[in-house]
Amino acid sequence: MHFGLEHYLILSAVMFSIGLYGALAKRNAVAILMCIEIMLNAVNIALVAFARYLVPNSVLLTGQVFAIFIITVAAAEAAVGLAIIIAIYRSRQSVDVEQADSMKG
Amino acid sequence: MAVEIAFWILALIMVGAALAVVLLRDVFRAALLLILCFFTIAGIYITLNADFLAAVQVLIYAGAIGILLIFAIMLTRNVKEGNPFGRLKIPAFLVSLLVFATIVGVVVSTNWATVTGVSQGVEVPVGSATTGAIATALFDQSKGFVLPFEIASIVLLAALIGAIVLVRDRR
């Protein structure tokens, strides 16, 4: 296969699946947040690859601008997520998501 | 050809580091390998002619988010328990395998060359610097992203205030 867009998209799919598996299977809340960061980075790889390869011999910068917005929102998400994890740890002395079930019906 | 070799080296390190993040029992080592993973993603951006994004990746992900994660691990770490898998280990594996198979099927079966020629955005030739052109793409009056940029600043302000309120000591 000719080297190009498909290689980057499949790399992005591999990273997204690894992140998804970790986010669903882990019990430590910080580890889940790290896996969500892996998923966001996988999406960014796909966006930047599209920016590079959609128009032949030129870089379409809209994809890179979208990647910058995703990085911004990911930074905000990481800050709020870690604040929530620290608040949970203060009240329960644990960051195990299977024990944080007080809102379960 | 050099880009291809760089891609394969970076991709192997990246996937190995991401797998280690998921599989290691020590959360702290997982966070350090996640930072390695962020650095290799910056390298992938360089192979894609995105120099500005590579710098942003190192500054924000490897720098800011990496330090933030390590702080959170230091404050909440339970060394005895580590970073175990939960009850959903096998269903989660099946679901992520299904998602992976779906994405790969779509990527392989789509003819991506058909979607060229529809762009309205700013373009630069391959091999040139992108920083100035990204400024045009963000702030241009007709095809820029000025309103999303302003909304992003409000999102950051709200996240800042929210994080302070959540971790404030209430006594």
Interface residues (C-beta under 8 A of the other chain):
Chain A: F3 L5 E6 H7 Y8 L9 I10 L11 A13 V14 M15 F16 S17 I18 G19 L20 Y21 G22 L24 A25 K26 R27 N28 A29 V30 A31 L33 M34 C35 E37 I38 N41 N44 I45 V48 A49 A51 R52 Y53 L54 V55 P56 N57 S58 V59 L60 L61 T62 Q64 V65 A67 I68 F69 I71 T72 V73 A74 A75 A76 E77 A78 A79 V80 L82 A83 I84 I85 I86 A87 Y89 S94 V95 D96 V97 E98
Chain B: V3 E4 F7 A11 M14 V15 A18 L19 V21 V22 V27 A30 A31 L34 C37 F38 I41 I44 Y45 L48 N49 A50 F52 L53 V56 Q57 I60 Y61 A64 I65 L68 L69 F71 A72 I73 L75 T76 N78 E81 G82 N83 P84 F85 G86 R87 L88 K89 P91 A92 F93 V95 S96 L97 V99 F100 I103 V104 V107 V108 W112 V115 T116 G117 S119 G121 V122 E123 V124 P125 V126 S128 T130 A133 I134 T136 A137 L138 F145 P148 A152 V155 L156 A158 A159 L160 G162 A163 I164 L166 V167
